[in-house]
Amino acid sequence: MARLRTDWVLFITILAMTGMGLAMVYSASVPIAEIKRGLAPFSFAWKQLLFIVVSFMLLMILKRLDYRKMNSPIWAFSWLGFVIAALIVVYFIGSQHRWIRLGPFGLQPSEFAKPAMAVFLAYFVSRRGSTLNESRTLLQGGLAVAMLTLLVIVADFGTALVPLFTAAIIFWIAGLSRRYIAAGIVACIFLAIVSICSRGYRLGRVIAFVDPEYRIIETIDTGHRVRSFVQASTTVADQTYQGRQSMIAIGTGGVFGVGITRGKQSLLFLPEVHTDFIYAAVGEELGLWGASAVLFGFLIILWRGARLFLRAHDDFARYLALGCTLSIVIQAMINITVALKMVPTKGFPLPLFSYGGSSMVATMILLGMLLSVAEREA
């Protein structure tokens, strides 16, 4: 049996980012816990620590598990089926079609679509890569991806972007024909437009980004129907507020930041700063150096994942490493671009940093599988 070799660069990066994330959750959540929720100041930090401990145990289990055991229909389809079943259940009983409440905790099934998709894509492409452009193969793979994506969109449009982009990149790298790629892009654009326009609050976020004063829209829509549709489905009076406050926080931090626990946006100025906008808190309290360190951490994950893709011995390992890496990095880049007001506002956790158990567990599962490939690459 070959001696296992831990990728210490990746492993230490995970530990450093998780520790930094816990510190930022504590710093950003104290005012929310005390003022808004009436809880002890350490409440969110203690729960996040519990999430980290449980997640890290899963990471270590998967790290020691031979990834080749996942190269089977049982892993590929049972995990995918479980997530699809959970998404159907949460549609009927979940809060706002997103959460299943488990006492004081909540489970967000859409987060687990990412590791499920990574395993399925690795299995499918490694088995069917040579016939990827055949209609039967495309139908089978496309149906599974489409079903999971559509169910995730019902629960959370933003979260659906991660498995969708991951699948698109993997199919492209695996050699999918350009005409099928073009058809997929057109279908995704159409689906995105329908999904955004079907919910007023989603449409409102896009409008707030491109035309916040409705000047262009209402030259065409003189009856103000679009404005009425958006306002009827949202309780937020100013949909540009979060983006502006996020930019104020990052601008205030400057190069070196105002100091840990000294951020002003945590004082209820920026809603959900400990979850979706944790990067803004990093920028304010740790400045350019801290924000750059976060980016550097995700670049290391990207580097180690890409390295594994190029060096792994079999196709399943290559595409599993690629799927895990893309799922984490794509989510991180979307969250950071939202915080920097480069794209419309969307609630989206930053992996390893944002408060939340489902996101932490899903991310650690992905990293555990990535480390499993790394240990056996030689």
C-alpha positions in Angstrom: 0.0 0.0 0.0 1.4 3.4 -1.0 2.2 5.8 1.8 -0.4 8.6 2.0 0.9 12.1 1.8 -1.1 15.0 3.1 -1.1 18.2 1.1 0.1 20.4 3.9 -0.2 23.6 1.9 -3.9 23.0 1.4 -4.5 21.6 4.9 -2.8 24.6 6.7 -4.6 27.0 4.4 -8.0 25.4 5.4 -7.1 25.7 9.1 -5.9 29.4 8.7 -9.0 30.4 6.8 -11.4 28.6 9.2 -9.7 30.3 12.2 -9.8 33.7 10.6 -13.5 33.1 9.7 -14.4 32.2 13.2 -12.7 35.4 14.5 -14.7 37.5 12.0 -18.0 35.8 12.9 -17.4 36.7 16.5 -16.4 40.2 15.7 -19.4 40.8 13.3 -22.0 39.0 15.3 -21.7 40.4 18.9 -23.9 43.5 18.3 -26.5 41.4 16.4 -26.6 38.8 19.2 -26.9 41.4 22.0 -29.0 44.1 20.4 -31.1 42.4 17.7 -31.6 38.9 19.2 -31.2 39.5 22.9 -28.6 36.7 23.2 -25.2 36.4 24.9 -22.4 38.1 22.9 -20.7 34.8 22.1 -23.8 33.0 20.9 -23.1 33.0 17.2 -19.4 32.4 17.7 -20.1 29.3 19.9 -22.5 27.9 17.4 -20.0 28.5 14.6 -17.3 26.7 16.6 -19.7 23.8 16.9 -20.3 23.8 13.2 -16.6 23.9 12.6 -15.9 20.9 14.9 -18.5 18.8 13.3 -17.5 19.8 9.8 -13.8 19.2 10.5 -14.6 15.7 11.7 -16.3 15.0 8.4 -13.3 16.5 6.6 -10.9 14.1 8.4 -13.2 11.1 7.7 -13.3 11.9 4.0 -9.6 12.7 3.9 -8.8 9.2 5.1 -11.4 7.6 2.9 -10.0 6.4 -0.4 -11.7 8.5 -3.1 -11.8 5.6 -5.4 -14.6 4.1 -3.3 -16.8 7.0 -4.4 -16.4 6.0 -8.0 -19.5 3.9 -8.0 -23.2 4.3 -8.8 -24.0 4.1 -5.1 -22.1 7.2 -4.3 -23.0 9.1 -7.5 -26.7 8.5 -7.5 -27.7 7.9 -3.9 -26.1 11.3 -2.8 -27.8 13.0 -5.8 -31.1 11.4 -5.0 -30.9 12.3 -1.3 -30.4 16.0 -2.1 -33.2 16.0 -4.7 -35.5 14.3 -2.1 -34.5 16.8 0.6 -35.1 19.8 -1.8 -38.6 18.4 -2.6 -39.3 18.0 1.2 -38.1 21.5 2.0 -40.3 23.0 -0.7 -43.4 21.8 1.2 -42.3 22.2 4.8 -39.3 24.5 4.7 -39.3 28.1 5.7 -39.4 30.1 2.5 -38.5 26.9 0.6 -35.0 27.0 2.0 -34.7 25.5 5.4 -35.7 22.4 7.4 -35.8 23.4 11.1 -34.1 20.9 13.4 -34.7 22.4 16.9 -32.3 25.4 17.3 -30.6 24.5 14.1 -31.6 24.7 10.4 -30.6 22.5 7.4 -30.3 24.0 4.0 -30.4 21.2 1.5 -29.4 23.4 -1.5 -25.9 23.7 0.0 -25.4 19.9 -0.3 -26.2 20.0 -4.0 -22.6 21.2 -4.5 -20.7 18.1 -3.1 -23.5 15.8 -4.6 -22.9 17.4 -8.0 -19.1 17.1 -7.7 -19.3 13.4 -7.1 -21.9 12.8 -9.8 -20.1 14.8 -12.5 -16.8 13.0 -11.7 -18.4 9.6 -12.0 -20.4 10.5 -15.1 -17.6 12.2 -17.1 -15.0 9.6 -16.2 -17.4 6.8 -17.4 -18.9 8.6 -20.4 -16.2 11.1 -21.5 -15.5 9.3 -24.7 -19.2 9.4 -25.7 -20.0 12.8 -24.2 -21.3 14.3 -27.4 -23.7 11.5 -28.2 -27.3 12.3 -27.7 -28.0 9.5 -25.3 -25.1 10.5 -23.0 -26.1 14.2 -23.2 -29.7 13.4 -22.3 -28.7 11.4 -19.2 -26.2 13.9 -17.9 -28.2 16.9 -18.8 -31.4 15.5 -17.2 -29.6 15.0 -13.9 -28.0 18.4 -13.9 -31.2 20.1 -15.0 -33.3 18.4 -12.3 -31.0 19.3 -9.5 -30.5 22.8 -10.7 -34.2 23.5 -11.1 -35.0 22.3 -7.6 -32.2 24.4 -6.2 -33.5 27.4 -8.1 -36.9 27.0 -6.4 -35.1 27.1 -3.0 -32.4 29.6 -3.8 -31.6 31.1 -7.2 -28.1 32.3 -6.2 -27.0 28.9 -4.8 -28.1 27.2 -8.0 -25.4 29.2 -9.9 -22.6 27.2 -8.2 -23.5 23.6 -9.3 -24.6 25.0 -12.7 -21.4 26.8 -13.4 -19.4 23.9 -12.1 -21.2 21.4 -14.4 -20.8 23.8 -17.4 -17.0 24.1 -16.9 -16.5 20.4 -16.3 -18.4 19.5 -19.4 -16.5 22.1 -21.4 -13.1 20.8 -20.2 -14.2 17.2 -20.8 -14.7 18.0 -24.5 -18.4 18.9 -25.0 -19.0 20.2 -28.5 -19.3 24.0 -29.0 -22.8 23.7 -30.4 -24.0 22.0 -27.3 -22.2 24.6 -25.1 -23.9 27.4 -27.1 -27.3 25.7 -26.7 -26.7 25.3 -23.0 -25.7 29.0 -22.6 -28.9 30.1 -24.4 -31.0 27.7 -22.3 -29.4 29.0 -19.0 -29.9 32.7 -20.0 -33.6 32.0 -20.8 -34.0 30.1 -17.5 -32.3 32.9 -15.5 -34.5 35.5 -17.1 -37.7 33.5 -16.3 -36.5 32.8 -12.8 -35.6 36.4 -12.1 -38.8 37.8 -13.6 -41.0 35.3 -11.7 -40.1 36.8 -8.3 -40.4 40.5 -7.7 -37.7 40.6 -5.1 -35.2 39.0 -7.6 -36.2 41.4 -10.3 -35.8 44.3 -7.8 -32.2 43.4 -7.0 -31.3 43.4 -10.7 -33.1 46.7 -11.3 -31.4 48.2 -8.2 -28.1 47.4 -9.8 -28.7 48.6 -13.3 -31.5 51.2 -13.0 -32.2 52.0 -9.3 -34.3 55.1 -10.1 -36.4 53.3 -12.8 -35.6 56.1 -15.3 -34.9 53.8 -18.2 -37.6 51.2 -17.4 -40.3 53.7 -16.9 -39.7 55.4 -20.2 -41.1 52.1 -21.6 -43.3 51.0 -18.7 -45.3 54.2 -18.3 -47.9 52.5 -16.2 -45.3 51.7 -13.5 -46.3 48.0 -13.5 -42.7 46.8 -13.0 -42.2 49.1 -10.0 -45.5 47.9 -8.5 -44.7 44.2 -9.1 -41.3 44.7 -7.3 -42.7 46.7 -4.4 -45.5 44.2 -3.8 -43.1 41.3 -3.2 -40.4 42.9 -1.0 -40.4 44.6 2.3 -37.1 46.4 1.6 -37.7 50.0 0.7 -34.2 50.6 -0.7 -32.7 47.6 -2.5 -29.4 49.5 -3.0 -28.8 49.9 0.7 -26.8 46.7 1.4 -24.5 47.3 -1.5 -23.8 50.9 -0.5 -23.1 49.9 3.1 -20.8 47.2 2.0 -18.8 49.6 0.0 -18.7 52.1 2.9 -17.3 49.3 5.1 -14.6 48.3 2.7 -13.7 51.9 1.9 -13.5 52.8 5.6 -11.1 49.9 6.3 -8.4 51.4 4.1 -5.1 49.5 4.0 -4.8 48.3 7.6 -8.4 48.3 8.8 -10.0 49.9 11.8 -9.2 46.9 14.0 -10.9 43.6 15.0 -14.3 44.2 16.8 -14.1 47.9 15.9 -16.1 47.8 12.7 -19.1 50.2 12.6 -21.1 48.2 10.0 -21.5 45.4 12.6 -23.6 47.8 14.7 -26.7 46.9 12.6 -25.9 49.2 9.8 -25.2 46.3 7.4 -27.8 43.5 7.8 -26.5 40.0 7.9 -22.9 41.2 8.1 -21.9 38.0 9.9 -23.3 35.8 7.1 -23.7 37.1 3.5 -21.5 40.2 3.9 -18.7 38.9 6.1 -16.2 40.0 3.4 -17.3 43.6 4.0 -16.5 43.2 7.7 -13.1 41.8 6.8 -12.4 44.8 4.6 -13.5 47.2 7.3 -11.8 45.6 10.3 -8.7 44.2 8.6 -8.3 46.5 5.7 -6.8 45.8 2.3 -4.3 43.3 3.8 -7.1 41.2 5.4 -9.3 41.3 2.3 -6.3 40.3 0.1 -5.4 37.5 2.5 -8.9 36.0 2.1 -8.5 36.2 -1.7 -5.1 34.6 -1.5 -6.5 31.7 0.5 -9.0 30.9 -2.2 -6.3 31.3 -4.8 -4.3 28.6 -2.9 -7.3 26.3 -3.0 -7.7 27.0 -6.7 -3.9 26.3 -7.3 -3.9 23.0 -5.3 -7.1 21.8 -7.0 -5.8 22.7 -10.5 -2.5 21.0 -9.6 -4.4 17.8 -8.7 -6.5 18.0 -11.8 -3.3 18.0 -13.9 -1.4 15.3 -11.8 -4.1 12.8 -10.8 -3.7 9.3 -12.1 -7.3 8.6 -13.2 -10.2 10.6 -14.7 -12.4 10.2 -11.7 -9.8 11.7 -9.4 -9.1 14.6 -11.9 -12.8 15.6 -12.3 -13.6 15.1 -8.6 -10.7 17.4 -7.7 -11.9 19.9 -10.3 -15.5 19.8 -9.2 -14.7 20.3 -5.5 -12.3 23.1 -6.3 -14.7 24.9 -8.7 -17.6 24.6 -6.2 -15.7 26.4 -3.5 -13.9 29.0 -5.7 -17.0 30.0 -7.7 -19.1 30.5 -4.6 -16.3 32.6 -3.0 -16.0 34.8 -6.1 -19.7 35.4 -6.4 -19.9 36.4 -2.7 -16.9 38.7 -3.0 -18.2 40.4 -6.2 -21.5 41.0 -4.4 -19.7 42.6 -1.5 -17.7 44.8 -3.9 -21.0 45.8 -5.6 -19.8 44.3 -8.9 -23.0 42.3 -9.4 -26.6 42.6 -8.1 -27.0 41.9 -4.4 -27.7 38.3 -3.5 -27.6 36.5 -0.2 -24.7 34.1 -0.5 -22.3 32.7 2.2 -18.6 33.0 1.8 -17.1 29.5 2.2 -15.2 29.0 5.5 -16.0 32.5 6.7 -19.8 33.1 6.8 -21.8 32.0 9.8 -23.9 29.0 9.1 -23.8 25.2 9.6 -25.0 23.9 6.2 -22.5 26.0 4.3 -19.6 25.0 6.6 -20.5 21.3 6.4 -20.9 21.3 2.6 -17.6 23.2 2.2 -15.7 20.8 4.5 -17.1 17.8 2.7 -15.8 19.2 -0.6 -12.4 19.9 1.0 -12.3 16.5 2.5 -12.8 14.9 -0.9 -10.1 17.2 -2.3 -7.6 16.1 0.4 -8.5 12.5 -0.2 -7.4 12.8 -3.9 -4.3 14.8 -2.8 -3.2 12.0 -0.4 -3.3 9.4 -3.1 -2.1 11.3 -6.2 1.5 10.0 -6.0 
